[in-house]
Amino acid sequence: MIKTITKVNQNFKQLQPGISIGSQQFPDGESIRNEPLVIIVGLTGVGKSTIIQTLIKSEFSFTLLPNRRTLATELIIPEMAATNGQNVKTICRIDRFKYTRQYQKSFPGGMGYVLVQLQVNSCRVNYPLIFDD
């Protein structure tokens, strides 16, 4: 049986225009698995955010996907808290690490596993798709 972050009957959740997750799909939606994706990675302080801001200011056409923190806050933490019978409204950094570690144990691949479940409405996004890890 394949595990998914979303429950079988979970409602469609639009994370931003053209990007969603859930059991329903955009009318013209595609799995992000089929889409070209640029992932910006690096240690703290190397300039990932600076690169993104430079791209935005340059008027380069692209779609910036929800970042790692947003996906953790919107998807991973609520899922893991619910698994533990908790309802999370605010969370400290230490608890964030606890939940994301727990998620990675349950879903090998961690954040990559979340990314492959995203759906893209190609009519509402610009390519390339960029993920700021």
C-alpha positions as CSV (number, residue, x, y, z in Angstrom):
1,M,0.0,0.0,0.0
2,I,1.3,3.4,-0.9
3,K,1.2,6.0,1.8
4,T,0.2,9.6,0.9
5,I,0.4,12.8,2.9
6,T,-3.2,13.4,2.0
7,K,-6.1,11.4,3.3
8,V,-8.2,9.6,0.7
9,N,-11.1,12.0,1.2
10,Q,-9.1,15.1,2.0
11,N,-10.5,18.2,0.3
12,F,-8.6,19.9,-2.5
13,K,-6.2,22.5,-1.0
14,Q,-4.9,25.3,-3.2
15,L,-1.5,26.3,-1.9
16,Q,-1.2,29.2,-4.3
17,P,-2.7,30.0,-7.7
18,G,-2.0,27.0,-10.0
19,I,-0.5,24.8,-7.2
20,S,-2.5,22.4,-5.1
21,I,-2.6,19.2,-3.2
22,G,-5.5,16.8,-2.2
23,S,-7.7,14.2,-3.6
24,Q,-9.3,16.4,-6.2
25,Q,-7.4,18.0,-9.0
26,F,-7.5,21.2,-11.0
27,P,-9.6,20.6,-14.2
28,D,-6.4,20.8,-16.3
29,G,-4.1,19.7,-13.5
30,E,-0.9,17.6,-13.9
31,S,1.2,15.9,-11.3
32,I,4.3,17.9,-10.6
33,R,6.2,14.7,-11.3
34,N,5.7,15.4,-15.0
35,E,6.9,19.0,-14.9
36,P,10.4,20.5,-15.2
37,L,11.5,21.7,-11.7
38,V,14.4,23.8,-10.5
39,I,15.3,23.2,-6.8
40,I,17.5,25.8,-5.2
41,V,19.5,24.3,-2.3
42,G,22.4,25.4,-0.1
43,L,23.5,26.0,3.5
44,T,22.1,28.8,5.5
45,G,23.5,32.2,4.4
46,V,24.8,31.2,0.9
47,G,22.3,33.4,-1.0
48,K,19.3,31.3,-1.9
49,S,16.9,34.0,-1.0
50,T,19.0,36.6,-2.7
51,I,18.9,34.6,-5.9
52,I,15.1,34.3,-5.7
53,Q,14.8,38.1,-5.0
54,T,17.1,38.8,-8.0
55,L,15.0,36.6,-10.3
56,I,11.8,38.3,-9.1
57,K,13.3,41.8,-9.7
58,S,14.6,40.8,-13.1
59,E,11.1,40.0,-14.3
60,F,12.2,36.6,-15.4
61,S,9.0,34.5,-16.0
62,F,8.8,31.6,-13.5
63,T,6.6,30.2,-10.8
64,L,8.0,30.1,-7.3
65,L,6.5,27.1,-5.5
66,P,5.6,27.3,-1.8
67,N,8.9,27.0,0.1
68,R,10.0,24.3,2.5
69,R,8.7,26.2,5.6
70,T,5.3,26.8,4.0
71,L,4.9,23.2,3.0
72,A,5.9,22.1,6.5
73,T,3.5,24.5,8.2
74,E,0.6,23.8,5.8
75,L,1.0,20.0,5.3
76,I,3.6,18.2,7.3
77,I,3.1,19.6,10.8
78,P,-0.8,19.3,10.8
79,E,-0.6,15.8,9.5
80,M,2.0,14.7,12.1
81,A,0.2,16.5,14.9
82,A,-3.1,14.8,13.9
83,T,-1.4,11.5,14.0
84,N,-0.3,12.2,17.6
85,G,-3.9,13.4,18.5
86,Q,-2.8,17.0,18.7
87,N,-4.1,20.2,17.2
88,V,-1.3,22.7,16.4
89,K,-2.0,26.4,16.2
90,T,1.5,27.8,17.0
91,I,4.6,25.8,17.1
92,C,8.2,26.5,18.3
93,R,11.2,25.7,16.1
94,I,12.2,22.6,18.2
95,D,8.7,21.1,17.8
96,R,8.9,21.8,14.0
97,F,12.0,19.7,13.9
98,K,10.3,17.0,15.9
99,Y,7.4,16.8,13.5
100,T,9.5,17.0,10.3
101,R,11.7,14.2,11.6
102,Q,8.7,12.1,12.4
103,Y,7.3,12.8,9.0
104,Q,10.5,11.7,7.3
105,K,10.5,8.4,9.3
106,S,6.9,7.8,8.1
107,F,7.4,9.0,4.5
108,P,11.0,8.4,3.3
109,G,12.1,11.3,1.1
110,G,10.6,13.8,3.5
111,M,10.1,17.1,1.7
112,G,10.8,15.5,-1.7
113,Y,7.8,13.2,-0.9
114,V,5.6,16.2,-0.4
115,L,6.8,17.8,-3.6
116,V,5.9,14.9,-5.8
117,Q,2.3,15.0,-4.5
118,L,1.7,18.6,-5.7
119,Q,-0.5,19.3,-8.7
120,V,0.1,22.0,-11.2
121,N,-2.5,23.7,-13.4
122,S,-0.2,24.5,-16.4
123,C,-2.6,27.3,-17.5
124,R,-2.0,29.2,-14.3
125,V,1.8,28.9,-13.8
126,N,4.9,30.1,-15.7
127,Y,7.8,27.8,-16.3
128,P,10.2,27.0,-15.0
129,L,8.8,25.9,-11.6
130,I,11.3,26.9,-8.9
131,F,11.4,25.4,-5.4
132,D,13.4,27.3,-2.7
133,D,14.4,24.7,-0.2
